Amino acid sequence: MDDRRERNTGRSGRESGSKRKIFRRTVFLMLVCGVGLFIPLIGQLWNIAIVHHEEYQAEAVEQQTRDVEVAAFRGSIYDSSGDVLAMSATVYNLILSPRDLEASVDESKYKDEEGNADLTAYQAALQAKKDLVLDGVLAVLDLDREALADRLERTYSQYEVLKTNIEKEQAEQLRAFITENKLSHFLYLTPTTKRYYPYGDLAAHVLGFCNSEGGAYGVEAIYNDVLEGTVGRVVTTRTGTGVEMYDSYSEYVDAEDGCDLTLTIDTTIQSYAERILEEGIKAYDVQRGGWCVVLDPQTGAVLAMASSPDYDPNQYGTIRDESLRAQVEADVQAELEKRQGEKAEGKTDEEIYQEAVNAATGTAQNKQWRSQAVNDTYEPGSTFKALVLAAALEEGVVSESDTFYCPGYYMVEGWPKPISCSKKAPGHGTQTLAEAVQNSCNPAFMQIGQRLGIEKFYEYFQAFGLTEPTNIDLNGEGVSTVWPLNTMTGVDLAVGSFGQRFTVTPIQMITAFAATINGGKLLQPYVVQTVTAADGTVVENTEPTVVRQVVSQETSDKCREILTSVVMAEKGTGKNARQAGYTIGGKTGTSETTVPGEVVVSFMGFAPADDPHILVLLAYNTPARSAEGSSIGTTGTWISGGNMGAPMAGKLIGEILDYLGVEKEYTADEAALADLQTPKVTGMTPADAEAALEKKGLDSRTVGEGETVTAQVPAAGSVIPGESTVILYLGGAEPEETGTVPDVTGMSFAAARSKLESAGFFMRAAGAATYLGSSSKAQGQSVAGGETAAIGTIVDVTFSTPQVEDGYLYDG
């Protein structure tokens, strides 16, 4: 029995030990398997939480929030009087999130009868929502349906800009559509700004324009950083279904509006400058446009700057100039010829043609965006003689008592042929310094240049700022060209002394010329007067900057006096710039370029002559010739600065002085041109009316019969030129309301005035008419012959004296 008990005890012990072993193995296996299973999980958690933390965090933020930019208002640009030249207004961009559009249709809701996913029904519902968006958007905006449909398929994207710069009316229609159909979680409008230029093309080359990148040209580009402001943003949270929680802003950063600019440009003077430039281009059949700059020579402030061809900054891509459009057509054909080899590269005819159009159009656009006044260079011709005069007087190598002999040419060592004067044999003969300037005599200035010498010439060329940029606050300033000092020859000095065979920018030239008349100071030109923050604080105000003193006050005074005689003396080449009642100074220029047949005619004029505050540079690039080699233009005018630049610039200067209210002072020979106010003579007898008018310096004639003046033309209080004939109507006679303006071009002063007055109009004359000489002929009139105008209208007529001898241009 005991043996049996012992056997049972041994068996029990063995079974217990076996169970413990199995348990231990089970635990071990569970631990091994458990750890083995958790290691990949831990690795994945490490990968998500540590290795790719930023990536997953960014994705979570993208899913849970919407980040929308808030555009800052771009600062406005004003003229010197506070008129708005450029402004920003609120417009809207339409934004679509294709990813959220797809997510807005819950796939889990579409099941078949057996409870399985119904993909067909889901796709139909999704397409229905896409069609809703397409139809709603296209009902308001002119977009391509196919292209828009493609944008809706970009389900990887949360931000697709469907349309920019949507105006308020269309934006309201879209907002109503979005709200009505509850689409705001994937289709929404964001406010932004659009640039407007209220005056259209006025001062386009100064203002520039804005494209998608910001300011592209002009002050819009130079001052882009201060104009554009700082963009703000709104970050909102969204629910799991993508619905925006408008009351749960997690972040809001205010946009900071840009600063405003006030320019030195005066819109009235700018409009005058642009009109005169275009009038001359048409009147002289100018082929390559031109430029006009109006500067205050005492400060360097630019009052106006015009360049042709121009453009409208509101539609800066549109090519308006007819000659440029014609050039595009020609360039397209040239581009197509160059690109014929590209067919071998697999391009279609349509692709090659479009590339040719794009290239030609881009070239034309760049031409119209360029300011000839700042970006381009030219040979200044005889306007440069003012600088040579100032340098020579300053160095004491000439004096006002010196004389110079001109036989019609000058021989220069190193050049085999004589260099001709514009007045060939017998030339100008013996002349004083002032007369040499009045005559724009090349031989005299070649002699003056030799007295200066190469080193001094070059020294003053640099001192007047012609080898360095002016640093005007406009983009793309051109680079002048001149001979290196160490290679400059006596021949270079000779032609350089009358402004040929080197190039400068117009803004360099007018700034340098200003130094000859303003007391000798070279000033930095500028177009922005003040920069003002959105709260009205003046951030920056431009003060005149004197770069250097080039010549003394005494030298400048002498130059100003001599240059005034160029216009005011009867034989001066600039006499066609005279304006009755004003004393004007200046210098003509006619520069032949290195391209045969091309010539730049210009005039640099200043006023009032004793204290100049207006300096004008007006230039026309290549007036068309009536025949190859002819000195006469296609419109019958002698091609020269004196015949083309002077009368137009003089007219501009007169208009500016009138606008500024400068008081007129008439000389003895201008009595017939003085503005007079007509007295009231209605109700008087013809004899008494005639006496009253005669007392005022006016003539009269009667129409009709009777003892009493019943009407008068012009009406009492009207301002008309002295010695004009007032029309007195007697008895029942009544003046006509309108009449046809006669064409008086080509007539003398007396004949033109008589013809206009006979038709019931009055004449205000400018230019060489101030001399009332028989050689002075009407060159142009403000109201063209044949047009209808109100009886009593004053017609401005410009007179000039053709400056030509022996078939050669008289002007240098």
Sequence and secondary structure as in RCSB ss.txt:
>XXXX:A:sequence
MDDRRERNTGRSGRESGSKRKIFRRTVFLMLVCGVGLFIPLIGQLWNIAIVHHEEYQAEAVEQQTRDVEVAAFRG
SIYDSSGDVLAMSATVYNLILSPRDLEASVDESKYKDEEGNADLTAYQAALQAKKDLVLDGVLAVLDLDREALAD
RLERTYSQYEVLKTNIEKEQAEQLRAFITENKLSHFLYLTPTTKRYYPYGDLAAHVLGFCNSEGGAYGVEAIYND
VLEGTVGRVVTTRTGTGVEMYDSYSEYVDAEDGCDLTLTIDTTIQSYAERILEEGIKAYDVQRGGWCVVLDPQTG
AVLAMASSPDYDPNQYGTIRDESLRAQVEADVQAELEKRQGEKAEGKTDEEIYQEAVNAATGTAQNKQWRSQAVN
DTYEPGSTFKALVLAAALEEGVVSESDTFYCPGYYMVEGWPKPISCSKKAPGHGTQTLAEAVQNSCNPAFMQIGQ
RLGIEKFYEYFQAFGLTEPTNIDLNGEGVSTVWPLNTMTGVDLAVGSFGQRFTVTPIQMITAFAATINGGKLLQP
YVVQTVTAADGTVVENTEPTVVRQVVSQETSDKCREILTSVVMAEKGTGKNARQAGYTIGGKTGTSETTVPGEVV
VSFMGFAPADDPHILVLLAYNTPARSAEGSSIGTTGTWISGGNMGAPMAGKLIGEILDYLGVEKEYTADEAALAD
LQTPKVTGMTPADAEAALEKKGLDSRTVGEGETVTAQVPAAGSVIPGESTVILYLGGAEPEETGTVPDVTGMSFA
AARSKLESAGFFMRAAGAATYLGSSSKAQGQSVAGGETAAIGTIVDVTFSTPQVEDGYLYDG
>XXXX:A:secstr
 HHHHHHHHHHHHHHHHHHHHHHHHHHHHHHHHHHHHHHHHHHHHHIIIIITHHHHHHHHHHHHEEEEEE     
 EE TTS EEEEEEEEEEEEE HHHHHHTS GGG B TTS B HHHHHHHHHHHHHHHHHHHHTTS   HHHHHH
HHT TT S EEEEEEE HHHHHHHHHHHHHTT TTTEEEEEEEEEE TTTTTTHHHH  EETTEE SHHHHHTHH
HHH B EEEEEEE TT  EEEEEEEEEE  B   EEEES  HHHHHHHHHHHHHHHHHTTBSS EEEEEE TTT 
BEEEEEEES   GGGTT    HHHHHHHHHHHHHHHHHTGGGGGGT  HHHHHHHHHHHHHHHHHHHHHS TTTT
  B  GGGGHHHHHHHHHHHTS  TT EEEESSEE  TT SS EE SS TTTTEEEEHHHHHHHT HHHHHHHHH
HH HHHHHHHHHHTTTTS    SSS     B   GGG  HHHHHHHTTT S BB HHHHHHHHHHHHTTSEEE  
BSEEEEE TTS EEEE    EEEE S HHHHHHHHHHHHHHHHSTT TTGGG BTTB  EEEEEEEE SSTT EE
EEEEEEESTTS  EEEEEEEE B BSSTT SBBTTS B SIIIIIHHHHHHHHHHHHHHHT      GGGGGG E
EE    TTS HHHHHHHHHHTT EEEEES  SSEEEEES TT EEETT EEEEEETT    SEEE    TT  HH
HHHHHHHHTT EEEEEEGGGGT TT EEEEESS TT EEETT EEEEEEE   EETTEES  
